[in-house]
Amino acid sequence: MTWTPPPYADPATFTEHDITLDAAGRTVPGTVTLPLRSPRAGVVLLTGGGPYDRDETSGPNKPLKDLAWGLATQNVAVLRFDKLTANRPEAMAEPGYTMTAEYVPHGIAAVRALAEHVDRVFLVGHSMGGKIAPKIAAEEPLVAGVVIMAGDTQPMHHAAVRVLRYLAVPAETVGIFHRQAAVVDSPELSLDTPSTELPFGAPASFWLEQRTYDPVATAAKLDRPILVLQGGRDYQVTVADDLPAWREGLTDATVMVIDADNHLFFAGAGPSTMADYQNAGHVDQAALSAILDWLP
């Protein structure tokens, strides 16, 4: 099924052109979406965990393209880019791979590139992109504020076990992930630990960083506005398991739960399932409106 624009997007109100971001000796392609009028602000979009392209393409859906076109229709310039691993997913299993290496250098490059078009640049990160956004902001003073959409705070290896139980996968599979999570927690974890013993086959370098990076503490040190958005039907990053840490750690942030939305911020009813992600849909206009209302 071919992606179609969401009802809140009007392609006649903006233009797009492709760019290349160069950072840390690697290049990635991206797209700049510019309103025809002078933009009120700029947004750099960050995809979730996994080898995603700039649109966060998942089945028939392109949630970040939804956001880019919806924001540009409302006079916000947007830059989105393919993650370093989008065209080289095998890099996620290479020794030395970390979340920081995958996101931060090109995230900073994206902010600086968009700053050539607008006075203020904000980060909008989804899922792992929301988790890492505070670190990018901490390293790049041009970032004027951060939007965290379904950013996880529960340790990722623990969340994986919880999600598998929610999806009612075979107990044997849950047991494998439980044992792998225990290896991540072990004081014996080192760069020499084989990736075959670790969740998702990610190398030890990835999990060692996950153990030390605290997104809430990093965000709390920022002297910039923060918006935290959470879907009420999200089973991956949840109101019960992840949102409390943002609420407790970011007392000055704006926090909003959109009850009808799943992890992609697609609206629906009833318990969310993996099958939802294969059904064509669009980012809920309520989520888009929350961002637009928050942007100064």
N, C-alpha and C positions, 0 to 999 in steps of 0.2 A: 504494500500500500504506500502511495506517495504522500509525503508530508504536504499539508496545505496550511496556509497562514491562519493564525487564530483570529477570531472575529474582532478583536481589539487592535489588530495591526493593519495599517494602511501603507502599503509599499510606495504610494505616490508621495508620501511625506518625507522620504529619506533616500539616500544613496548608499551603496556599499562598494568598497574596494578591498582587495586582498593586499596583505603586507607580509613581510618576513621579520620575525623577531630573532635577534642574535644574542645569545647569552651563554656564558660558561663553555664556549667553544662549540655550541650546538645551535642549529637554527630550527625554528618551527614556523609553520604558516598560520596566519590569522586573518581575521576580517574586521574592518572598521565600518561601523554603521553610523552615518552622519545625517542628522536632521537637515532639511533644507533651510530652516530658520536657524539663527544663532542658538546653539544649544545652551540650556540652563545649567547643565552639569555633564559629567562623563562617568561611565561605569565600565570597569573591567570585570568580565565574568570568569569565574573559575569553576571547572567541572568537578564532578565527584570522583571517588576512587575508582581506578581501572584505566585501561588504555583508551580513554574517550577522545573523540574529535571535538572541535570547537563548539559544535551544536549539542554535545552530549547525546549523540544519536543512540537510541535504544529501541530496537524494533522499528515500528513506524513513527516513533516520536522523536522530537528534537526540542527538548525543553529549554535549552539555552538560546536556541534560535527564536522560540516563542518570546522569551524575555527580551532578547535584543531588538526584535521588531516591535514589540509592545512598548518598550522604553523609548525607542527612536520615534515612534509615532507621537509620543508625548514630549518630544523635544529634548531627549537625553541621548547624547552620543555614547556609543558602546564599542568596546573592543573585546573580541573573544578569540581564542587561539587553541590549536590542537596541542594537547599535552605532549611532552617529550616522548612518551611511550605510545602515542596514538598510532604511529606508523612503525613502531618497533616494540610491540608488546613483550617480546622476549627480554627486553632490558629490565623488566620488573623482577626477573629471576637472577639477574647478574649480581655477583658480589659487589658490595659497595652501594647498591641501590638504596635510596632513602626517599621519604616523602619530601624532604626539603629540596633535594636535588631535582626531583620531578616537577616541583611547583615554583619554588622561590625565584630562581634566576630569571625565568621567562615571565613570571608574574611581575617582577620589578621592571623588566624591559617593557612590558605591556603598559604599565602605569605611566612610564616616561614617554612612551610613544603617544598615548592618548592625551597626555598633558600638552602636547603640541597643538591640540585642537580646542582645549577647554581650560578654564581656570581652576576647576576643582574636579578631582578624580576620586571616585569611590570604588571599593571592592565589593562585589557581590559573589560570594562563594557558596556552592551547593555541596552538602555532604562533606566529604573530605576536603573539598575546596573551601568550605566554611571553616573547617577545623584549622586549616593552614593559613587562612586569610589574616588572622591577627599577627602571625609571624612576618608575613610580607609587609604589613603595615608598620610593624616595629622596625623593620630594616629600611623602609622607604618613606621618608617624611612627606613626600608629595601626596600620599594617601590621605584624603580628607575625612574618611569615615568608612565603616565596615558593615556590611549586611551578611549575617550568618544564616543560611537557609538549611535547616536540618543538619546542623553541625554536631558531630558526635563528641561526647565527653566520656562516655563509658569506655574503658580500655577495649580496643578493637578486637582483640583475641577473645575476650569474654563475651562481647556482643555477638560474635560469630556463633558461639555455642547457644546463646539465647535465641538467635534468629532461627537456627536449625531446629531447635525444639518447637518454636512457634510454627514452623512450616511442617512439622510432624514428619521429618525425614527419618529413615531407619535408625534405630538405636545404635547400630554399629557405626554409622557415619558420625553421629553425635559423639560417640566414644572416641573416635579418631581425633576429632577437633578438640575434645576435652583434653586428651593427652598432649596434643600439640600446644594448646594454651598453657598447660602446666610447664612445658619446656620454656616458653616465653617468660613465665614468671620465675623460673628457676634462677638462683644466683650463679648457676653454672653456664648460663647462656653467654656465648662469646662469638666473635667473628668466625670462629672455626666450627660452630655448630652447623651441621648439614641442613640445607633448606628442606630436605625431605622430612625432617623432624618438626617442621614449623608450619603454621597455618598458611594456606594458599600457595605454598611453595616459595614464598617470599624469603629472601636471604636474611641472615641474622642481623645485618646492618640495618635493615628496615625495622626490625622488631626492637633492636636496642634503642633506636631513636624514639619509637613509639612509647617505650617505657619511661623516657625522660621528658618528652615534650608535653607540656600542660597548656592546652589552648585557652582555658579560662584564665589562668594566671597571666598568660601572655597578653590576653585581651584586656585584663584589668589594669595593666600598666600603661595602656594607651591613653593619651589625653584627647581622644577623638570620639565622636558619637558612634554608637553601635546599635544596630537593630538585629534582634534575634527572631527569626520566623520558624515556626514548627507546625507540621501537619498533625492533626489529631488522630488520623488513621495510619500514620507511619509506623510500620513494625520494625524497620531497620534502625532508625534513630527515633527514640520515643519520648513522649511526654513524661513517662514514669522514670525512664532509665537515664536520659541524657539532659533533659531540660532543667531539672532542679539545680544542676551545677552552674548553668548559665545564670539562672535567677539569683542564686546565692552569691556568686562571684562577681556579677556585674550589676550592682545595685542601681547604677545610673543609666543602664541600657534600657531601650524600649524592647519589650518582649511581647510577642503576639502568637497565639495559637489559632490556627485556622482549622476548625474541627473537621470539616469535610475532606481535607486533603491528605493524600498519601505521601510517600517519600519524594515523588516527583512533583509534588504540589498540584496533582490532578485531583479534581473534586470527585467524590463518589459517596457510596453508602455501604454500610456493612463492613465486616472485616476485610482488610486489604490482603491481597495474595500476590504471588509472583506473576500470575497470569495477567494481572492488571497492567503490567508494564508492556505487554504485547498488544493491548487494546489502544487504538488510535485515540489520542486526546491532546489537550493543551494545558499549559500552566494556568491554574485558576486565576481569573481576573482579580479575585480578592487578594492574591499574593502580589500580583503586579501593582495593584492600587496601594497596598501597604508600603511597598518600596517607594512609589511615586509620592505618596503623602509624607513619607519620612525624609526624603531628599530635600535639602534646603533650597 
